[in-house]
């Protein structure tokens, strides 16, 4: 009996001592010194409607005749062209008995005939794209950088050469003369199947928008 009493007394003394230690020496909570994680803030790149991106090429007008109009990046109505340069995002229109030539060095150039309308979609050093709405344009690719032309539902790409593209919107017909180098054509036929073709110097290709077919000679 006595050993049991001694054991119980020892346990009680231990509990009291532990309780007293906690009261007089409270456990301190430690706070991590690691920095609070933060999400990266993306960089803000300036954008200007009035000015094209800095990496694009500016076209230098080398010849102009008659009445030429341009729709700038900030306008919706074409105005008389009075500048010596053309930039990405502009539309150029020549009227009857008028013409305009511009060079986008070192990629290439274009020569607009009378009653022609184009959109200068892209003038990057690695790729130049023009949408031809109507008329007669001669395109020259001076380097390996391709010049792409979209007319109706036809895509034409020129590689280091020269071609003439004539678009007759009334007949829905596009005539392409490969003057130098080579060109590649792509379009979807009536069955929505993509058609690819490539042609070299001396070939003439006629694309019919109504039938979505091409003829060569």
VOPAGU-2260 file (C-alpha; in pm, 1 decimal, decimal comma):
REM VOPAGU-2260
SITE   aa  ch    i         X         Y         Z
SITE  UNK   A    0       0,0       0,0       0,0
SITE  UNK   A    1     278,0     239,5      85,2
SITE  UNK   A    2     454,6     203,4    -250,6
SITE  UNK   A    3     128,7     290,6    -430,2
SITE  UNK   A    4      86,3     605,3    -223,7
SITE  UNK   A    5     444,9     705,6    -303,9
SITE  UNK   A    6     385,3     648,1    -679,3
SITE  UNK   A    7      66,2     858,0    -684,4
SITE  UNK   A    8     240,1    1135,5    -492,6
SITE  UNK   A    9     526,7    1138,9    -742,5
SITE  UNK   A   10     285,3    1172,6   -1036,5
SITE  UNK   A   11     101,5    1463,5    -871,1
SITE  UNK   A   12     426,1    1642,2    -794,0
SITE  UNK   A   13     537,0    1604,1   -1158,0
SITE  UNK   A   14     210,1    1747,2   -1293,7
SITE  UNK   A   15     225,8    2044,6   -1055,6
SITE  UNK   A   16     586,9    2118,9   -1151,1
SITE  UNK   A   17     505,2    2105,6   -1523,0
SITE  UNK   A   18     205,8    2337,5   -1479,3
SITE  UNK   A   19     413,3    2582,7   -1282,0
SITE  UNK   A   20     689,7    2585,2   -1547,6
SITE  UNK   A   21     441,3    2668,7   -1819,6
SITE  UNK   A   22     293,1    2951,6   -1616,7
SITE  UNK   A   23     628,2    3111,5   -1540,5
SITE  UNK   A   24     805,2    3024,2   -1864,8
SITE  UNK   A   25     543,9    3034,4   -2144,0
SITE  UNK   A   26     637,4    2879,1   -2479,1
SITE  UNK   A   27     709,6    3147,3   -2737,7
SITE  UNK   A   28     566,9    3107,5   -3085,5
SITE  UNK   A   29     821,5    3146,4   -3363,0
SITE  UNK   A   30     737,2    3344,1   -3677,9
SITE  UNK   A   31     895,1    3240,0   -4004,7
SITE  UNK   A   32    1136,9    3495,7   -4145,0
SITE  UNK   A   33    1084,7    3370,7   -4502,2
SITE  UNK   A   34     957,6    3641,8   -4738,9
SITE  UNK   A   35     594,3    3636,6   -4848,1
SITE  UNK   A   36     567,2    3493,9   -5200,4
SITE  UNK   A   37     448,4    3740,2   -5464,2
SITE  UNK   A   38     314,3    3692,6   -5816,0
SITE  UNK   A   39     521,5    3844,8   -6098,2
SITE  UNK   A   40     369,6    4156,5   -6250,9
SITE  UNK   A   41     366,8    4136,1   -6630,0
SITE  UNK   A   42     540,7    4412,1   -6820,5
SITE  UNK   A   43     317,4    4666,7   -6988,6
SITE  UNK   A   44     401,8    4726,6   -7352,8
SITE  UNK   A   45     297,2    5056,7   -7504,1
SITE  UNK   A   46      43,8    5037,5   -7787,8
SITE  UNK   A   47     -37,9    5314,5   -8029,2
SITE  UNK   A   48    -316,7    5317,9   -8285,9
SITE  UNK   A   49    -159,7    5613,0   -8462,9
SITE  UNK   A   50     188,8    5461,5   -8490,8
SITE  UNK   A   51     283,4    5111,2   -8611,8
SITE  UNK   A   52     505,0    4883,9   -8398,0
SITE  UNK   A   53     868,5    4990,6   -8396,6
SITE  UNK   A   54     988,3    4663,2   -8550,7
SITE  UNK   A   55     786,8    4711,9   -8871,5
SITE  UNK   A   56     934,0    4847,1   -9194,3
SITE  UNK   A   57     834,1    5183,5   -9339,3
SITE  UNK   A   58     780,5    5206,5   -9712,9
SITE  UNK   A   59     948,2    5486,3   -9904,4
SITE  UNK   A   60     750,2    5626,4  -10197,3
SITE  UNK   A   61     970,7    5618,0  -10506,3
SITE  UNK   A   62     718,3    5734,0  -10768,3
SITE  UNK   A   63     371,6    5887,0  -10770,8
SITE  UNK   A   64     142,5    5998,3  -11049,6
SITE  UNK   A   65    -209,4    6140,5  -11059,5
SITE  UNK   A   66    -453,6    6116,4  -10770,3
SITE  UNK   A   67    -358,5    5885,1  -10485,3
SITE  UNK   A   68    -550,9    5855,3  -10158,8
SITE  UNK   A   69    -464,2    5690,1   -9829,3
SITE  UNK   A   70    -662,5    5584,3   -9524,8
SITE  UNK   A   71    -432,3    5620,1   -9226,5
SITE  UNK   A   72    -431,4    5402,3   -8914,1
SITE  UNK   A   73    -658,7    5649,7   -8735,1
SITE  UNK   A   74    -892,8    5749,0   -9021,7
SITE  UNK   A   75   -1191,8    5576,9   -9179,1
SITE  UNK   A   76   -1217,4    5801,7   -9485,5
SITE  UNK   A   77    -938,2    5811,7   -9747,6
SITE  UNK   A   78    -762,0    6144,0   -9796,7
SITE  UNK   A   79    -528,4    6277,6  -10061,6
SITE  UNK   A   80    -186,7    6121,5  -10016,0
SITE  UNK   A   81      71,1    6387,4   -9932,8
SITE  UNK   A   82     341,3    6187,2   -9757,3
SITE  UNK   A   83     666,5    6031,0   -9872,6
SITE  UNK   A   84     615,7    5707,0   -9677,0
SITE  UNK   A   85     366,6    5426,1   -9617,2
SITE  UNK   A   86     334,6    5230,4   -9292,2
SITE  UNK   A   87     171,2    4911,3   -9172,9
SITE  UNK   A   88    -204,5    4946,0   -9128,6
SITE  UNK   A   89    -265,6    5198,8   -9406,2
SITE  UNK   A   90    -485,2    5161,2   -9715,7
SITE  UNK   A   91    -371,1    5302,1  -10047,9
SITE  UNK   A   92    -602,1    5383,9  -10340,1
SITE  UNK   A   93    -508,2    5506,1  -10687,1
SITE  UNK   A   94    -763,6    5665,6  -10915,8
SITE  UNK   A   95    -791,1    5666,3  -11295,2
SITE  UNK   A   96    -461,8    5739,9  -11478,4
SITE  UNK   A   97    -277,6    5727,6  -11145,2
SITE  UNK   A   98      -0,9    5511,7  -10996,0
SITE  UNK   A   99     226,5    5475,5  -10694,5
SITE  UNK   A  100     546,0    5283,1  -10617,9
SITE  UNK   A  101     696,4    5217,4  -10274,6
SITE  UNK   A  102     998,5    5024,2  -10144,6
SITE  UNK   A  103    1014,3    4848,6   -9807,1
SITE  UNK   A  104    1388,0    4798,4   -9781,6
SITE  UNK   A  105    1533,2    4541,8   -9774,6
SITE  UNK   A  106    1231,6    4308,7   -9815,2
SITE  UNK   A  107    1079,9    4433,1  -10140,7
SITE  UNK   A  108     846,8    4675,3  -10314,6
SITE  UNK   A  109     514,9    4717,8  -10493,7
SITE  UNK   A  110     393,2    4920,8  -10789,4
SITE  UNK   A  111      24,1    5013,7  -10798,0
SITE  UNK   A  112    -141,9    5072,9  -11132,4
SITE  UNK   A  113    -451,1    5282,8  -11195,5
SITE  UNK   A  114    -776,6    5221,7  -11003,7
SITE  UNK   A  115    -612,1    4997,4  -10748,4
SITE  UNK   A  116    -687,0    4947,5  -10379,8
SITE  UNK   A  117    -460,8    4766,9  -10130,7
SITE  UNK   A  118    -434,0    4723,7   -9753,8
SITE  UNK   A  119     -82,8    4719,2   -9608,3
SITE  UNK   A  120    -151,9    4450,7   -9348,2
SITE  UNK   A  121     197,0    4365,3   -9225,1
SITE  UNK   A  122     548,0    4493,9   -9294,7
SITE  UNK   A  123     769,0    4291,8   -9062,6
SITE  UNK   A  124    1128,6    4224,2   -9171,7
SITE  UNK   A  125    1043,1    3851,4   -9161,7
SITE  UNK   A  126     710,1    3867,1   -9343,5
SITE  UNK   A  127     521,5    4118,1   -9555,0
SITE  UNK   A  128     147,5    4081,3   -9620,2
SITE  UNK   A  129     -76,2    4283,9   -9852,3
SITE  UNK   A  130    -449,6    4252,3   -9911,2
SITE  UNK   A  131    -535,7    4348,9  -10267,8
SITE  UNK   A  132    -894,6    4469,7  -10296,9
SITE  UNK   A  133    -889,2    4546,4  -10668,0
SITE  UNK   A  134    -668,3    4663,1  -10954,0
SITE  UNK   A  135    -320,1    4590,0  -11082,7
SITE  UNK   A  136      -9,7    4552,5  -10863,0
SITE  UNK   A  137     343,8    4436,8  -10939,6
SITE  UNK   A  138     522,0    4291,8  -10636,0
SITE  UNK   A  139     898,0    4241,3  -10604,0
SITE  UNK   A  140    1053,5    4025,9  -10330,2
SITE  UNK   A  141    1416,8    4132,8  -10306,0
SITE  UNK   A  142    1528,3    3873,5  -10047,0
SITE  UNK   A  143    1429,4    3530,2   -9917,3
SITE  UNK   A  144    1165,5    3699,9   -9702,3
SITE  UNK   A  145     831,5    3614,5   -9867,1
SITE  UNK   A  146     570,1    3865,9   -9974,3
SITE  UNK   A  147     218,2    3737,5   -9918,1
SITE  UNK   A  148     -84,6    3869,2  -10108,5
SITE  UNK   A  149    -446,8    3796,4  -10025,1
SITE  UNK   A  150    -702,5    3862,9  -10299,4
SITE  UNK   A  151   -1061,5    3739,1  -10267,5
SITE  UNK   A  152   -1019,9    3382,7  -10131,2
SITE  UNK   A  153    -678,6    3329,0  -10287,6
SITE  UNK   A  154    -345,6    3344,2  -10106,0
SITE  UNK   A  155     -30,8    3407,4  -10309,3
SITE  UNK   A  156     323,7    3398,8  -10172,9
SITE  UNK   A  157     625,0    3518,0  -10365,9
SITE  UNK   A  158     984,1    3410,0  -10297,1
SITE  UNK   A  159    1271,1    3629,9  -10417,5
SITE  UNK   A  160    1120,6    3725,2  -10749,3
SITE  UNK   A  161     864,5    3941,6  -10922,2
SITE  UNK   A  162     496,9    3893,3  -11004,7
SITE  UNK   A  163     203,3    4092,1  -11136,6
SITE  UNK   A  164    -141,1    4043,3  -10981,1
SITE  UNK   A  165    -448,4    4173,3  -11162,7
SITE  UNK   A  166    -781,4    4153,5  -10980,0
SITE  UNK   A  167   -1107,1    4204,1  -11168,5
SITE  UNK   A  168   -1376,3    4219,9  -10900,4
SITE  UNK   A  169   -1662,9    4236,8  -11153,0
SITE  UNK   A  170   -1564,8    3906,1  -11312,7
SITE  UNK   A  171   -1431,1    3757,3  -10990,8
SITE  UNK   A  172   -1106,8    3671,4  -11162,5
SITE  UNK   A  173    -740,5    3704,6  -11062,7
SITE  UNK   A  174    -459,1    3683,0  -11317,7
SITE  UNK   A  175    -104,4    3626,0  -11193,1
SITE  UNK   A  176     202,8    3661,8  -11413,2
SITE  UNK   A  177     520,4    3511,8  -11265,8
SITE  UNK   A  178     787,0    3747,7  -11398,6
SITE  UNK   A  179    1080,8    3622,3  -11191,8
SITE  UNK   A  180    1143,2    3361,9  -10924,0
SITE  UNK   A  181     854,0    3146,1  -10801,1
SITE  UNK   A  182     512,4    3177,4  -10639,8
SITE  UNK   A  183     292,7    2952,9  -10425,9
SITE  UNK   A  184     -88,4    2957,9  -10434,7
SITE  UNK   A  185    -338,4    2832,3  -10178,3
SITE  UNK   A  186    -719,7    2835,8  -10172,9
SITE  UNK   A  187   -1017,4    2624,7  -10068,3
SITE  UNK   A  188   -1224,0    2469,3  -10344,4
SITE  UNK   A  189   -1601,6    2426,8  -10341,8
SITE  UNK   A  190   -1564,2    2112,9  -10131,5
SITE  UNK   A  191   -1370,0    2313,1   -9869,0
SITE  UNK   A  192   -1051,7    2123,2   -9957,4
SITE  UNK   A  193    -730,7    2324,3   -9947,4
SITE  UNK   A  194    -547,2    2335,8  -10279,1
SITE  UNK   A  195    -173,9    2413,0  -10304,7
SITE  UNK   A  196      21,4    2489,7  -10620,8
SITE  UNK   A  197     361,4    2633,1  -10706,1
SITE  UNK   A  198     475,7    2801,5  -11028,1
SITE  UNK   A  199     797,1    2939,9  -11168,2
SITE  UNK   A  200     901,2    3217,9  -11403,5
SITE  UNK   A  201     701,4    3250,2  -11724,5
SITE  UNK   A  202     377,0    3098,5  -11595,6
SITE  UNK   A  203      40,3    3275,1  -11600,7
SITE  UNK   A  204    -226,4    3160,4  -11356,3
SITE  UNK   A  205    -595,0    3254,9  -11370,0
SITE  UNK   A  206    -804,1    3203,6  -11056,7
SITE  UNK   A  207   -1184,4    3197,5  -11083,8
SITE  UNK   A  208   -1362,9    3297,4  -10764,3
SITE  UNK   A  209   -1699,3    3157,9  -10876,6
SITE  UNK   A  210   -1575,5    2805,5  -10945,7
SITE  UNK   A  211   -1278,7    2819,0  -10703,5
SITE  UNK   A  212   -1046,9    2675,1  -10965,7
SITE  UNK   A  213    -726,1    2779,8  -11140,8
SITE  UNK   A  214    -611,5    2756,3  -11500,0
SITE  UNK   A  215    -251,8    2791,3  -11616,8
SITE  UNK   A  216     -81,8    2869,5  -11943,2
